[in-house]
Amino acid sequence: MKPSIYLASPYSHPDAAVRQGRYEAVFAATRRLMAGGNLVFSPIVYSYQFALLDRPEAWDSGQEFGMGMQFSFRELMLLACRELWIYTLPGWQESMGVSAEKRIAFDTAIPLRYAKPTDAELALLEGPTP
C-alpha cells in the first residue's frame, strides 16, 4: 500500500484569478495522484468550498486561510499522513502555509518530497482558454 500524502501548495494571493488558478491546479494534481493509487489529502482542495461558503471575504482578500482554528485541523491531517509533498506551483517558496506545514513535518520527522506540476496543471494557472 502506498503511503498517505499531505499535498501542500500555495493559495493566497492578492489577485483572485491567481487564487482560482492555484486551486484548479492543485485539484488536478490531487486527482492525478489519486488516480495513480495514492491516498492524498490537499488542504486547499478539501477546504476550498467550505471557505467560499463560510468565509468568502478571507479568500477574496487573499488572507492565508487556516492559520487559526482551521490550521489545527490541517496540522492534525498532516500528522496523520506518512509523507508531506510540496506541490511546487509558482509562489510555493513564499507561502506562509507551505512554510508552516514544512516546519511541522521537519519537527515530527515526516518525510518530505517535492511534486512538480505537469504542463497541463501549470496551464490552469493561466485561466480558461478561449
N, CA and C atoms as an extended XYZ file, in Angstrom:
390
Properties=species:S:1:pos:R:3:atomname:S:1:resname:S:1:resid:I:1 pbc="F F F"
N         0.837       -1.184        0.000 N   MET     1
C         0.000        0.000        0.000 CA  MET     1
C         0.885        1.252        0.000 C   MET     1
N         0.510        2.211       -0.801 N   LYS     2
C         1.273        3.455       -0.880 CA  LYS     2
C         1.008        4.301        0.371 C   LYS     2
N         1.997        5.114        0.777 N   PRO     3
C         1.798        5.947        1.967 CA  PRO     3
C         0.792        7.066        1.709 C   PRO     3
N         0.139        7.493        2.778 N   SER     4
C        -0.775        8.631        2.665 CA  SER     4
C         0.048        9.904        2.498 C   SER     4
N        -0.460       10.788        1.662 N   ILE     5
C         0.264       12.004        1.271 CA  ILE     5
C        -0.537       13.239        1.675 C   ILE     5
N         0.142       14.170        2.305 N   TYR     6
C        -0.402       15.503        2.557 CA  TYR     6
C         0.204       16.386        1.472 C   TYR     6
N        -0.639       16.951        0.623 N   LEU     7
C        -0.169       17.743       -0.516 CA  LEU     7
C        -0.283       19.233       -0.192 C   LEU     7
N         0.830       19.841        0.161 N   ALA     8
C         0.873       21.265        0.486 CA  ALA     8
C         1.064       22.067       -0.794 C   ALA     8
N         0.393       23.211       -0.865 N   SER     9
C         0.511       24.058       -2.055 CA  SER     9
C         0.181       25.493       -1.685 C   SER     9
N         0.696       26.450       -2.461 N   PRO    10
C         0.341       27.846       -2.196 CA  PRO    10
C        -1.080       28.134       -2.647 C   PRO    10
N        -1.709       29.082       -1.986 N   TYR    11
C        -3.038       29.519       -2.409 CA  TYR    11
C        -3.139       31.041       -2.377 C   TYR    11
N        -2.846       31.643       -1.244 N   SER    12
C        -3.088       33.074       -1.045 CA  SER    12
C        -2.350       33.938       -2.059 C   SER    12
N        -3.060       34.950       -2.512 N   HIS    13
C        -2.501       35.915       -3.460 CA  HIS    13
C        -3.501       37.059       -3.555 C   HIS    13
N        -3.047       38.307       -3.762 N   PRO    14
C        -3.989       39.425       -3.870 CA  PRO    14
C        -4.920       39.329       -5.080 C   PRO    14
N        -4.505       38.610       -6.113 N   ASP    15
C        -5.293       38.502       -7.344 CA  ASP    15
C        -6.190       37.261       -7.283 C   ASP    15
N        -7.500       37.469       -7.357 N   ALA    16
C        -8.457       36.359       -7.289 CA  ALA    16
C        -8.240       35.344       -8.407 C   ALA    16
N        -7.819       35.794       -9.574 N   ALA    17
C        -7.583       34.872      -10.689 CA  ALA    17
C        -6.411       33.937      -10.391 C   ALA    17
N        -5.396       34.442       -9.708 N   VAL    18
C        -4.259       33.601       -9.320 CA  VAL    18
C        -4.718       32.558       -8.306 C   VAL    18
N        -5.510       32.984       -7.324 N   ARG    19
C        -6.018       32.040       -6.327 CA  ARG    19
C        -6.850       30.947       -6.991 C   ARG    19
N        -7.721       31.327       -7.910 N   GLN    20
C        -8.556       30.350       -8.608 CA  GLN    20
C        -7.690       29.373       -9.407 C   GLN    20
N        -6.694       29.889      -10.097 N   GLY    21
C        -5.798       29.027      -10.865 CA  GLY    21
C        -5.031       28.059       -9.982 C   GLY    21
N        -4.590       28.532       -8.827 N   ARG    22
C        -3.873       27.656       -7.901 CA  ARG    22
C        -4.786       26.536       -7.403 C   ARG    22
N        -6.023       26.898       -7.072 N   TYR    23
C        -6.981       25.867       -6.644 CA  TYR    23
C        -7.178       24.831       -7.751 C   TYR    23
N        -7.410       25.286       -8.966 N   GLU    24
C        -7.670       24.358      -10.071 CA  GLU    24
C        -6.461       23.466      -10.346 C   GLU    24
N        -5.260       24.020      -10.241 N   ALA    25
C        -4.051       23.228      -10.481 CA  ALA    25
C        -3.866       22.161       -9.410 C   ALA    25
N        -4.040       22.530       -8.140 N   VAL    26
C        -3.850       21.532       -7.078 CA  VAL    26
C        -4.984       20.509       -7.082 C   VAL    26
N        -6.179       20.905       -7.498 N   PHE    27
C        -7.274       19.941       -7.646 CA  PHE    27
C        -6.905       18.912       -8.717 C   PHE    27
N        -6.387       19.386       -9.845 N   ALA    28
C        -5.976       18.476      -10.922 CA  ALA    28
C        -4.842       17.557      -10.458 C   ALA    28
N        -3.895       18.099       -9.712 N   ALA    29
C        -2.786       17.280       -9.211 CA  ALA    29
C        -3.283       16.229       -8.226 C   ALA    29
N        -4.209       16.615       -7.369 N   THR    30
C        -4.775       15.666       -6.408 CA  THR    30
C        -5.472       14.525       -7.136 C   THR    30
N        -6.251       14.863       -8.150 N   ARG    31
C        -6.928       13.827       -8.947 CA  ARG    31
C        -5.919       12.914       -9.634 C   ARG    31
N        -4.869       13.501      -10.191 N   ARG    32
C        -3.843       12.710      -10.883 CA  ARG    32
C        -3.159       11.745       -9.917 C   ARG    32
N        -2.780       12.247       -8.754 N   LEU    33
C        -2.099       11.395       -7.776 CA  LEU    33
C        -3.020       10.294       -7.256 C   LEU    33
N        -4.287       10.634       -7.029 N   MET    34
C        -5.239        9.625       -6.560 CA  MET    34
C        -5.500        8.576       -7.641 C   MET    34
N        -5.549        8.995       -8.890 N   ALA    35
C        -5.735        8.042       -9.994 CA  ALA    35
C        -4.564        7.067      -10.074 C   ALA    35
N        -3.404        7.488       -9.576 N   GLY    36
C        -2.231        6.628       -9.534 CA  GLY    36
C        -2.191        5.721       -8.313 C   GLY    36
N        -3.281        5.701       -7.551 N   GLY    37
C        -3.370        4.813       -6.397 CA  GLY    37
C        -2.897        5.402       -5.088 C   GLY    37
N        -2.639        6.699       -5.049 N   ASN    38
C        -2.199        7.349       -3.817 CA  ASN    38
C        -3.395        7.814       -2.996 C   ASN    38
N        -3.225        7.823       -1.687 N   LEU    39
C        -4.204        8.402       -0.775 CA  LEU    39
C        -3.715        9.815       -0.478 C   LEU    39
N        -4.445       10.823       -0.948 N   VAL    40
C        -3.963       12.210       -0.910 CA  VAL    40
C        -4.936       13.102       -0.148 C   VAL    40
N        -4.384       13.926        0.746 N   PHE    41
C        -5.151       14.986        1.387 CA  PHE    41
C        -4.531       16.312        0.972 C   PHE    41
N        -5.329       17.164        0.338 N   SER    42
C        -4.907       18.518       -0.009 CA  SER    42
C        -5.763       19.484        0.795 C   SER    42
N        -5.164       20.282        1.679 N   PRO    43
C        -5.973       21.211        2.458 CA  PRO    43
C        -6.700       22.235        1.595 C   PRO    43
N        -6.119       22.608        0.475 N   ILE    44
C        -6.785       23.568       -0.410 CA  ILE    44
C        -7.996       22.917       -1.060 C   ILE    44
N        -7.811       21.730       -1.606 N   VAL    45
C        -8.933       21.038       -2.251 CA  VAL    45
C       -10.031       20.759       -1.236 C   VAL    45
N        -9.641       20.296       -0.051 N   TYR    46
C       -10.632       19.935        0.960 CA  TYR    46
C       -11.409       21.150        1.461 C   TYR    46
N       -10.738       22.251        1.715 N   SER    47
C       -11.386       23.367        2.407 CA  SER    47
C       -11.909       24.474        1.498 C   SER    47
N       -11.624       24.408        0.211 N   TYR    48
C       -11.984       25.488       -0.707 CA  TYR    48
C       -13.479       25.812       -0.682 C   TYR    48
N       -14.325       24.822       -0.868 N   GLN    49
C       -15.770       25.078       -0.900 CA  GLN    49
C       -16.292       25.538        0.458 C   GLN    49
N       -15.763       24.968        1.547 N   PHE    50
C       -16.162       25.416        2.876 CA  PHE    50
C       -15.829       26.893        3.050 C   PHE    50
N       -14.637       27.263        2.640 N   ALA    51
C       -14.200       28.648        2.807 CA  ALA    51
C       -15.049       29.602        1.980 C   ALA    51
N       -15.385       29.203        0.778 N   LEU    52
C       -16.210       30.076       -0.062 CA  LEU    52
C       -17.579       30.300        0.558 C   LEU    52
N       -18.110       29.270        1.193 N   LEU    53
C       -19.426       29.394        1.819 CA  LEU    53
C       -19.367       30.077        3.178 C   LEU    53
N       -18.345       29.764        3.961 N   ASP    54
C       -18.287       30.237        5.340 CA  ASP    54
C       -17.516       31.535        5.531 C   ASP    54
N       -16.462       31.737        4.764 N   ARG    55
C       -15.626       32.924        4.937 CA  ARG    55
C       -15.153       33.443        3.596 C   ARG    55
N       -16.059       33.789        2.713 N   PRO    56
C       -15.602       34.227        1.389 CA  PRO    56
C       -14.696       35.451        1.441 C   PRO    56
N       -14.886       36.310        2.432 N   GLU    57
C       -14.047       37.507        2.495 CA  GLU    57
C       -12.585       37.159        2.730 C   GLU    57
N       -12.318       36.076        3.447 N   ALA    58
C       -10.930       35.672        3.681 CA  ALA    58
C       -10.290       35.227        2.375 C   ALA    58
N       -11.028       34.474        1.587 N   TRP    59
C       -10.496       34.005        0.313 CA  TRP    59
C       -10.429       35.150       -0.695 C   TRP    59
N       -11.455       35.980       -0.727 N   ASP    60
C       -11.477       37.075       -1.692 CA  ASP    60
C       -10.366       38.085       -1.439 C   ASP    60
N        -9.991       38.262       -0.183 N   SER    61
C        -8.958       39.244        0.123 CA  SER    61
C        -7.556       38.653        0.035 C   SER    61
N        -7.469       37.346       -0.139 N   GLY    62
C        -6.159       36.714       -0.227 CA  GLY    62
C        -5.540       36.415        1.118 C   GLY    62
N        -6.315       36.509        2.209 N   GLN    63
C        -5.780       36.168        3.516 CA  GLN    63
C        -5.387       34.700        3.532 C   GLN    63
N        -4.428       34.382        4.360 N   GLU    64
C        -3.981       32.988        4.492 CA  GLU    64
C        -5.034       32.233        5.282 C   GLU    64
N        -5.907       31.533        4.587 N   PHE    65
C        -6.969       30.780        5.244 CA  PHE    65
C        -6.367       29.651        6.049 C   PHE    65
N        -6.865       29.465        7.248 N   GLY    66
C        -6.474       28.314        8.029 CA  GLY    66
C        -5.353       28.560        9.022 C   GLY    66
N        -4.937       29.766        9.249 N   MET    67
C        -3.864       29.974       10.200 CA  MET    67
C        -4.389       30.039       11.631 C   MET    67
N        -5.682       29.950       11.826 N   GLY    68
C        -6.268       29.918       13.161 CA  GLY    68
C        -6.804       28.539       13.460 C   GLY    68
N        -8.090       28.471       13.754 N   MET    69
C        -8.717       27.214       14.119 CA  MET    69
C        -8.561       26.160       13.029 C   MET    69
N        -8.745       26.542       11.768 N   GLN    70
C        -8.640       25.572       10.690 CA  GLN    70
C        -7.234       25.001       10.582 C   GLN    70
N        -6.221       25.769       10.983 N   PHE    71
C        -4.869       25.241       10.874 CA  PHE    71
C        -4.677       24.051       11.790 C   PHE    71
N        -5.327       24.019       12.957 N   SER    72
C        -5.174       22.863       13.831 CA  SER    72
C        -5.706       21.607       13.149 C   SER    72
N        -6.763       21.714       12.345 N   PHE    73
C        -7.264       20.576       11.579 CA  PHE    73
C        -6.245       20.175       10.521 C   PHE    73
N        -5.690       21.154        9.831 N   ARG    74
C        -4.672       20.862        8.817 CA  ARG    74
C        -3.468       20.184        9.456 C   ARG    74
N        -3.071       20.657       10.633 N   GLU    75
C        -1.939       20.044       11.331 CA  GLU    75
C        -2.264       18.599       11.713 C   GLU    75
N        -3.461       18.367       12.200 N   LEU    76
C        -3.887       17.008       12.545 CA  LEU    76
C        -3.816       16.095       11.322 C   LEU    76
N        -4.283       16.588       10.181 N   MET    77
C        -4.241       15.791        8.954 CA  MET    77
C        -2.798       15.538        8.508 C   MET    77
N        -1.952       16.538        8.640 N   LEU    78
C        -0.542       16.356        8.282 CA  LEU    78
C         0.090       15.279        9.156 C   LEU    78
N        -0.180       15.328       10.443 N   LEU    79
C         0.390       14.340       11.353 CA  LEU    79
C        -0.152       12.936       11.089 C   LEU    79
N        -1.342       12.850       10.507 N   ALA    80
C        -1.932       11.548       10.182 CA  ALA    80
C        -1.361       10.961        8.888 C   ALA    80
N        -0.762       11.796        8.064 N   CYS    81
C        -0.210       11.330        6.788 CA  CYS    81
C         1.224       10.843        6.974 C   CYS    81
N         1.660        9.983        6.069 N   ARG    82
C         3.001        9.407        6.156 CA  ARG    82
C         4.056       10.268        5.476 C   ARG    82
N         3.631       11.110        4.530 N   GLU    83
C         4.582       11.959        3.809 CA  GLU    83
C         3.969       13.328        3.551 C   GLU    83
N         4.827       14.339        3.498 N   LEU    84
C         4.439       15.675        3.053 CA  LEU    84
C         5.027       15.866        1.669 C   LEU    84
N         4.164       16.166        0.722 N   TRP    85
C         4.614       16.511       -0.621 CA  TRP    85
C         4.310       17.985       -0.828 C   TRP    85
N         5.305       18.735       -1.248 N   ILE    86
C         5.101       20.145       -1.568 CA  ILE    86
C         4.934       20.253       -3.075 C   ILE    86
N         3.783       20.747       -3.460 N   TYR    87
C         3.432       20.930       -4.871 CA  TYR    87
C         4.026       22.260       -5.298 C   TYR    87
N         5.006       22.213       -6.174 N   THR    88
C         5.845       23.379       -6.451 CA  THR    88
C         5.267       24.321       -7.509 C   THR    88
N         4.057       24.772       -7.254 N   LEU    89
C         3.487       25.840       -8.082 CA  LEU    89
C         4.272       27.119       -7.834 C   LEU    89
N         4.287       28.046       -8.796 N   PRO    90
C         4.901       29.347       -8.527 CA  PRO    90
C         4.308       29.948       -7.246 C   PRO    90
N         5.184       30.423       -6.372 N   GLY    91
C         4.760       31.015       -5.110 CA  GLY    91
C         4.901       30.086       -3.920 C   GLY    91
N         5.250       28.823       -4.146 N   TRP    92
C         5.324       27.888       -3.022 CA  TRP    92
C         6.397       28.291       -2.018 C   TRP    92
N         7.500       28.863       -2.480 N   GLN    93
C         8.586       29.221       -1.569 CA  GLN    93
C         8.230       30.404       -0.676 C   GLN    93
N         7.282       31.238       -1.103 N   GLU    94
C         6.867       32.397       -0.308 CA  GLU    94
C         5.634       32.111        0.545 C   GLU    94
N         5.003       30.977        0.357 N   SER    95
C         3.746       30.667        1.032 CA  SER    95
C         3.944       30.448        2.532 C   SER    95
N         3.216       31.223        3.341 N   MET    96
C         3.270       31.052        4.790 CA  MET    96
C         2.722       29.685        5.194 C   MET    96
N         1.649       29.253        4.536 N   GLY    97
C         1.054       27.958        4.857 CA  GLY    97
C         1.998       26.810        4.557 C   GLY    97
N         2.606       26.823        3.369 N   VAL    98
C         3.550       25.767        2.994 CA  VAL    98
C         4.737       25.770        3.956 C   VAL    98
N         5.225       26.950        4.319 N   SER    99
C         6.351       27.036        5.262 CA  SER    99
C         5.991       26.430        6.611 C   SER    99
N         4.787       26.714        7.096 N   ALA   100
C         4.345       26.162        8.382 CA  ALA   100
C         4.211       24.645        8.304 C   ALA   100
N         3.654       24.160        7.200 N   GLU   101
C         3.491       22.713        7.031 CA  GLU   101
C         4.849       22.023        6.936 C   GLU   101
N         5.774       22.640        6.248 N   LYS   102
C         7.130       22.094        6.120 CA  LYS   102
C         7.814       22.038        7.487 C   LYS   102
N         7.629       23.071        8.285 N   ARG   103
C         8.226       23.127        9.622 CA  ARG   103
C         7.671       22.004       10.511 C   ARG   103
N         6.354       21.783       10.445 N   ILE   104
C         5.743       20.704       11.232 CA  ILE   104
C         6.305       19.353       10.797 C   ILE   104
N         6.410       19.145        9.503 N   ALA   105
C         6.949       17.876        9.001 CA  ALA   105
C         8.384       17.672        9.486 C   ALA   105
N         9.178       18.711        9.428 N   PHE   106
C        10.567       18.618        9.889 CA  PHE   106
C        10.613       18.284       11.379 C   PHE   106
N         9.802       19.000       12.170 N   ASP   107
C         9.797       18.805       13.624 CA  ASP   107
C         9.312       17.421       14.034 C   ASP   107
N         8.512       16.789       13.200 N   THR   108
C         7.935       15.481       13.544 CA  THR   108
C         8.500       14.347       12.685 C   THR   108
N         9.546       14.625       11.940 N   ALA   109
C        10.246       13.627       11.116 CA  ALA   109
C         9.351       12.986       10.057 C   ALA   109
N         8.416       13.754        9.522 N   ILE   110
C         7.604       13.282        8.399 CA  ILE   110
C         8.426       13.494        7.128 C   ILE   110
N         8.613       12.443        6.334 N   PRO   111
C         9.397       12.595        5.103 CA  PRO   111
C         8.796       13.647        4.167 C   PRO   111
N         9.680       14.372        3.501 N   LEU   112
C         9.293       15.475        2.623 CA  LEU   112
C         9.718       15.162        1.195 C   LEU   112
N         8.801       15.408        0.272 N   ARG   113
C         9.098       15.271       -1.155 CA  ARG   113
C         8.556       16.509       -1.864 C   ARG   113
N         9.059       16.724       -3.056 N   TYR   114
C         8.579       17.831       -3.877 CA  TYR   114
C         7.897       17.248       -5.107 C   TYR   114
N         6.728       17.777       -5.427 N   ALA   115
C         5.948       17.306       -6.577 CA  ALA   115
C         5.853       18.426       -7.599 C   ALA   115
N         6.366       18.167       -8.796 N   LYS   116
C         6.315       19.164       -9.864 CA  LYS   116
C         4.967       19.107      -10.568 C   LYS   116
N         4.396       20.265      -10.860 N   PRO   117
C         3.159       20.276      -11.645 CA  PRO   117
C         3.423       19.856      -13.089 C   PRO   117
N         2.435       19.238      -13.692 N   THR   118
C         2.528       18.906      -15.113 CA  THR   118
C         2.299       20.178      -15.926 C   THR   118
N         2.610       20.120      -17.204 N   ASP   119
C         2.349       21.268      -18.079 CA  ASP   119
C         0.860       21.603      -18.102 C   ASP   119
N         0.017       20.580      -18.119 N   ALA   120
C        -1.436       20.817      -18.130 CA  ALA   120
C        -1.886       21.501      -16.846 C   ALA   120
N        -1.299       21.117      -15.714 N   GLU   121
C        -1.647       21.757      -14.439 CA  GLU   121
C        -1.155       23.201      -14.406 C   GLU   121
N         0.040       23.441      -14.922 N   LEU   122
C         0.548       24.818      -14.986 CA  LEU   122
C        -0.329       25.687      -15.884 C   LEU   122
N        -0.870       25.103      -16.940 N   ALA   123
C        -1.743       25.864      -17.845 CA  ALA   123
C        -2.996       26.345      -17.128 C   ALA   123
N        -3.422       25.631      -16.090 N   LEU   124
C        -4.608       26.052      -15.334 CA  LEU   124
C        -4.373       27.364      -14.592 C   LEU   124
N        -3.125       27.697      -14.339 N   LEU   125
C        -2.801       28.965      -13.677 CA  LEU   125
C        -3.108       30.154      -14.574 C   LEU   125
N        -3.185       29.908      -15.856 N   GLU   126
C        -3.411       30.969      -16.838 CA  GLU   126
C        -4.889       31.308      -16.993 C   GLU   126
N        -5.760       30.486      -16.427 N   GLY   127
C        -7.197       30.711      -16.572 CA  GLY   127
C        -7.751       29.959      -17.761 C   GLY   127
N        -9.043       30.095      -17.999 N   PRO   128
C        -9.675       29.360      -19.101 CA  PRO   128
C        -9.158       29.832      -20.455 C   PRO   128
N        -9.057       28.894      -21.373 N   THR   129
C        -8.630       29.253      -22.721 CA  THR   129
C        -9.852       29.597      -23.563 C   THR   129
N        -9.713       30.583      -24.465 N   PRO   130
C       -10.871       30.992      -25.285 CA  PRO   130
C       -11.260       29.939      -26.298 C   PRO   130
